[in-house]
Amino acid sequence: IYDRHTMILPMNRVFYKILRNDPLGIEDLEQIDPALHKSLAWMLENSVEGILFETFSIMQTDDEGNTEHIDLCEKGRDRDVTDENKTEYVELLSQYRLQFGTLQQMEAIVDGISITVPLTMLQEFDVREIELLVNGREEIDVDEIRAYTIFQGKFNEQHRIVLWLWQILRAFEPKERSLFLQFVTGAPRLPLDGFDPPFNVTEGAEMDPLNALPTAHTCFNQLVLPRYGDIETFTKKLKYAIQNSAGFQMS
């Protein structure tokens, strides 16, 4: 967020709600633990008298196989769940599963993020927007890339190489577009609020138009292209470049 660089951080949306200090409830539990959510939802809709024999406590086993009895409220292990108090039990168990069960780890992550980005600033965005700020947009719109593009050398919006570039990108599969963005910008998704620096298509004036591959400078979102003689050669060279660009040797 701070450096306007997108990344693939496949965190659950509950994570972003915690960053915003939003309240969590049973509806959020479905994303974390679908089986437990289904069980608790059933409890709320049906009588538990004589069917479930639970107390306001849980048994938890650590990685070494040690079992710990945890109370969800004061003297919870001595308090039976009934139809009268089951709503409170569901709320407490959901809260524990969503927050307190990973409290130490989440506090460490939140503290680390807050060093760079004051968490109060995240209140300006909803959960979906924060997710997009971090991860970018998965759908890659060629016209949007085009709108943020500048040119260097003898290239311009109407140059045949530039027109071929947009034509090739539109014909690409989504995975190929993602590889293309990764090749040029270092990130496989579109930023939420445009490119900074602008997307840059530069003429490789001294590059061999028959054999040279496209090159990129990810720090500047810059794509350098030879003056290929036909779109077939251009397509072949571009595909080869984006599919074989792991590391820095081709960037």
N, C-alpha and C positions, 0 to 999 in steps of 0.2 A: 504493500500500500504506500509506504513512504517513498520508495524509489520508482513507483509506477511500473513495477515489473510483475507480470502475471506468472503464476505457477500452478501446478496441479497438486492441490492439497485436499484430498477427498475426505474432508471432515464432515461428520453429520451436522445437520442444521442446529441440533441442540447445542453443539459447541459454540456456534455463533450467537445463540441466544444467551449463553452464559457470559460471553464477552460483553454483551449489551446489558447484562444483569437483569434480563427479562425473567419473569416468573415462569416456572416449569410445572407441567401437570401431566395427568395420565395420557392426554392426547400426544404428548411428546415421547412417551414411553414406547409407542408403537414403532418409532424409528430405531430405537435402541435395542429393545427386547420384545419382539412381536408376540412370543409365546406368553410372557408374563402379562403383557397388555391385554391379550385375549382373555386370560384367566381373570384378571381384575375387572375387566369390563363385564364378564359374565357374573361376577359377584355383585356388581351394582344393579344388575337387571333381574337377579333371581334371589330367592331366599337361600340363606346358607345354614339355617337352623337344622341341625341333625344331619347335615351333609358335609360341611367343612368344619374341621376342628383345628383352628389356627389361633395363635396368640399374637399379640403386638410385638413380635420378635422374629428374627430370622437366624438360620444357621449358615455360617459362611466358612468355606474351606480355603486356606491359602495354598500357594504353590507347593509347599512342602507337605501338604496333607493334614495340617493341623486345623481342627474345627473350632470356631469361635461362635458363642451365642451372643447376638447383638440385639439389644432392646431398641425398638422404634420410638418408645416414649418411656417415661419413668415407670419402672417395674413392669415393663411391657410383657415379659415372659409369664407374668402372673395374671395377665388380663386377656380374657377370651374375646374373640371376634364374634359379634352378633349382628343381627339385621339392623339393630339400632346404631351401632358404632362402626359398621363396615365402611361407610364413606370416609371416616377419619382414618381407618386402617389403610384404605386404598391410597389416600393422599400421602400418608406418611411413608408407605412402602415405595410409591412412585418417586417421592422426593429423595429417599435414600438411594434408590437405584440410579437416578439421574444425576444427583449431585454429591451426596456424602460418600457414596461408594468409591468415587474417584477424586475426592476432594483434594488430597495432597498433590496429585498429578496435575489437576486443573489449575490449582493455585500457582504452581510453578510455571505453567504455560502462560497464564494470564499476566503474572508478574513480568515475565520475559517480554511479552508483547507490549506491555504498558511502558517499558523503558524507552521504546522508540515511538510508539503511537499512543498518546493519552486516550484512555478508554472512553472518556467523555466525548471525544470527537466522533466515536462510532454511534453515538445516539442520533446523529444526523442521518443515519442510514437504517433502513430496515434490514432484516436478516438476509433476505434474498440479495439485496444490494451489496452487503458486506461480502457475501459469498462470491459475487461477481467481481468485486474489487480484488479479491485474492486470486481467484481462479480464472478470471476472464470469461468470455462468452464462447461456448463450444461451437455454435453455428457461425461459420466464417462466410461473411458476405463480401463477395469480390468488389461490388460497387462501393462498399464502405472503405475498403483498402484503397481503391482508386480515388476516392474523395480526399484522402489524407496524404496522397502521393505528391512529392516534388521531384524534379528532374535535374540532372547534371549532364554536362557535355552537350552533345547535339540532340539529345533526346527531348521530346516534348509530348504532349498529350496525343498528338496526331501521328507521331512517328510509327512506322510499321512495326518495329520491335515492341514498342509499348502496346500497340493494339493487339499484336499477337500474344503478348503476355496475358492480357485480360481474357482473351479467347481461350488460351490454354488453361488458365485457372478455373474458368467456368466449366470446362470439360473435366476437370479433376474430380475424383471421388473425395468425399469429406476427409478421409485419412490422408490423402495426398495434399490437400489444402493445409491440413494441420502440419504435415512435414515441411511444407513450403514456409509457413510462418515460423516454425522452429528454426529453419535454416537461415532466414533473414533476420529475425528479431530475437531469437533465443527462447521464445515462448510459443507453445503450440496453439494458443487461443488468442482471440481478439481482446484487447483491453476494453474495459467498460466505457471509457470516455475518450477514445481515440489514441493515436500514436504520439509519443513525445520521447525523442525527436520524431519528426514526420517520417513516413515511409518514403524511402529515397531510391529511385531507379536511376542508375548512373551508366553512362556509356563507357564501355571498356575499349577505348579507341585503339589501343595497341594490342588487343587480344586477338588471337587467331580465330576468325569466324567459322572455320571448318572443324577445328579440334578442341578449342578451349571450352572449359566448363564455366558456368556462372559462378561467381564468388560472392561472398557476403561479409559484411562487417556488422555484427550484431549490436555492438555498442551504439551504432548510428542508425540502425534499422535500414542499412544500405544494401541494395542488390546491384551488383555490377555485371552487365551483360555485354557479350561481344555482339557485333552487328551480323547476326546469322543471316544466311541467304534465303532460307525457307523455314516455314513453321515446323516442318517435320524434324529438321535438325535441332531447332530450338527446343521442341518438346522432348526429344530424346536426351539432349544434354541436361535440361533442367531436371527431368525425372531422375537421371543418374546422380546428379549433384545432391538432390534432397534426400535420396534414399541411401546415400553413402557418405554422410557428413557428420558422423559421430565424432565428438572431440573437436579440436581446434584446427586440424590440419587443412580443412577446406573452408574455413570461415575467415 
